[in-house]
Amino acid sequence: MIHATCHTADNVRCIEFDATPWFSEADAPSIIDLAQRGWTSTAIAESLEHRRGYEGLHDLVEYAAKRLQAESLEDPTWETFECVVDGPEAVAWLKQNRPNVAARIR
C-alpha cells in the first residue's frame, strides 16, 4: 500500500487513501514527474476519485471545485486542494513492482 493524503486549501476536508492503483496504471513519465515534484500532485486524486471505494476522495475533489474554485479565479495558480504521497513507500513499491520506473527516479 502506498499511503497518500489530500486536503482542501481551506483544510475543511482531509482524507487518507491508498494511491497504489494510480502507481499500477500510470505511465513512467507521470510517476517520474510526481517524484520530481516532491510526491505532490492533484492528478492522483483526479484519476482515482471515480473508483469504487474512493467516494470520500470524490467528495473532497467536488467540494474543492464547487466551494473553492471561485476564489482561484483571482489567482489561477492557487490550488484548491493538495495531495501528497508517501515518497519512501512509493519508491519501495516501485522497486518491487515496477523496477524499470524505480531505476529512473533520482
Secondary structure, DSSP 8 states (H G I E B T S, - for coil): --EEEEEETTSS-EEEEE-HHHHHHS-HHHHHHHHHTTSB-SHHHHHHTTSTT-HHHHHHHHHIIIIIHHHHTT-TT--SEEEEE-HHHHHHHHHHH-HHHHTT--
